[in-house]
Amino acid sequence: MQDLDAALALEPLHTDALGLRAAEHLNKGEFDDSIADCDAALAKNPNFNPALSLRGLAWLKLGEFQRAIFDFDRALALEPDQPIVLYSRGVAKQQLGDATGAELDFAMSNALKGNRAKFN
């Protein structure tokens, strides 16, 4: 984390460093800090997919399911073949009572995971 902080001190809006630090914050349960780094990265590049996905995960952990779905939708619009994002969006939909939407996302996630296993 210190290396990322040092890199960001030199270039505060380095999207890759912000994304990596957001992931570190997320892994530590520091969801608000993760969201803040994602917001900063997205202010520089609104289509920075890692920040959309990470912010969606942070919203999911905070129980902000509609916000999570919004970010997951944007991430999937940019890059549709993301099984983890599809699965996470399914969890958010399930929490909001959208069982059909959740099952569809889970099925698509599993299909993508299966396809990747065949080619690896």
C-alpha positions in Angstrom: 0.0 0.0 0.0 2.9 2.4 0.7 4.2 2.0 -2.8 0.8 2.9 -4.2 0.5 5.9 -1.9 4.0 7.0 -3.1 3.1 6.6 -6.7 -0.2 8.5 -6.2 1.7 11.3 -4.4 3.7 11.8 -7.6 0.7 11.4 -9.9 -2.6 11.7 -8.0 -4.8 10.6 -10.9 -2.9 7.6 -12.1 -5.8 5.3 -12.9 -4.0 2.0 -12.6 -2.5 2.9 -9.2 -5.9 4.1 -8.0 -7.5 0.9 -9.2 -4.8 -1.2 -7.4 -5.2 0.8 -4.2 -9.0 0.5 -4.4 -8.6 -3.3 -4.6 -6.3 -3.2 -1.5 -8.9 -1.1 0.4 -11.7 -3.5 -0.7 -9.7 -6.5 0.5 -9.2 -4.8 3.9 -12.9 -4.0 4.2 -12.3 -0.3 3.8 -15.2 0.1 1.4 -15.5 3.9 1.6 -11.8 4.3 0.8 -12.2 1.9 -2.1 -15.1 3.8 -3.5 -13.2 7.1 -3.1 -10.3 5.7 -5.2 -12.7 4.3 -7.8 -14.4 7.7 -8.0 -11.1 9.4 -8.6 -10.1 7.0 -11.3 -13.5 7.3 -13.0 -13.3 11.1 -12.9 -10.2 10.8 -15.0 -11.4 7.9 -17.2 -15.2 7.2 -17.0 -14.7 3.9 -18.8 -12.0 2.5 -16.5 -13.5 -1.0 -16.2 -11.5 -2.1 -13.1 -12.8 0.9 -11.1 -16.4 0.2 -12.2 -16.1 -3.4 -11.1 -14.4 -2.7 -7.8 -16.8 0.1 -6.9 -19.7 -2.2 -7.7 -18.2 -4.8 -5.3 -17.8 -2.1 -2.6 -21.4 -1.0 -3.0 -22.4 -4.7 -2.8 -20.5 -5.1 0.5 -22.2 -2.0 1.8 -25.7 -3.3 0.9 -26.1 -0.6 -1.7 -27.5 -3.1 -4.2 -29.0 -0.7 -6.8 -25.7 1.3 -6.9 -23.8 -2.0 -7.3 -26.0 -3.1 -10.2 -25.5 0.3 -11.9 -21.7 -0.1 -11.8 -21.8 -3.7 -12.8 -24.1 -2.8 -15.8 -21.6 -0.2 -16.9 -18.7 -2.6 -16.5 -20.5 -5.3 -18.5 -21.4 -2.8 -21.2 -17.7 -2.2 -21.7 -16.6 -5.8 -21.4 -19.4 -8.4 -21.4 -17.4 -11.5 -20.7 -16.7 -11.0 -16.9 -18.0 -13.9 -14.9 -17.2 -12.4 -11.6 -19.0 -9.2 -12.4 -22.0 -11.2 -13.7 -22.1 -13.3 -10.6 -21.8 -10.2 -8.3 -24.6 -8.5 -10.2 -26.7 -11.7 -9.7 -26.1 -11.4 -6.0 -27.2 -7.8 -5.9 -30.3 -8.7 -8.0 -31.1 -11.6 -5.6 -30.8 -9.2 -2.6 -33.3 -6.9 -4.3 -35.8 -9.8 -4.9 -35.1 -10.2 -8.6 -34.8 -14.0 -8.6 -35.2 -14.3 -12.4 -32.5 -11.7 -13.1 -30.2 -13.2 -10.5 -30.5 -16.7 -12.0 -29.8 -15.4 -15.5 -26.7 -13.7 -14.3 -25.5 -16.8 -12.4 -26.1 -19.0 -15.4 -24.2 -16.6 -17.7 -21.4 -16.4 -15.2 -21.1 -20.2 -15.0 -21.2 -20.5 -18.8 -18.3 -18.1 -19.1 -16.3 -19.9 -16.4 -17.0 -23.2 -18.2 -15.8 -21.8 -21.6 -12.6 -20.4 -20.0 -11.9 -23.7 -18.4 -12.1 -25.5 -21.8 -9.6 -23.1 -23.4 -7.0 -23.0 -20.6 
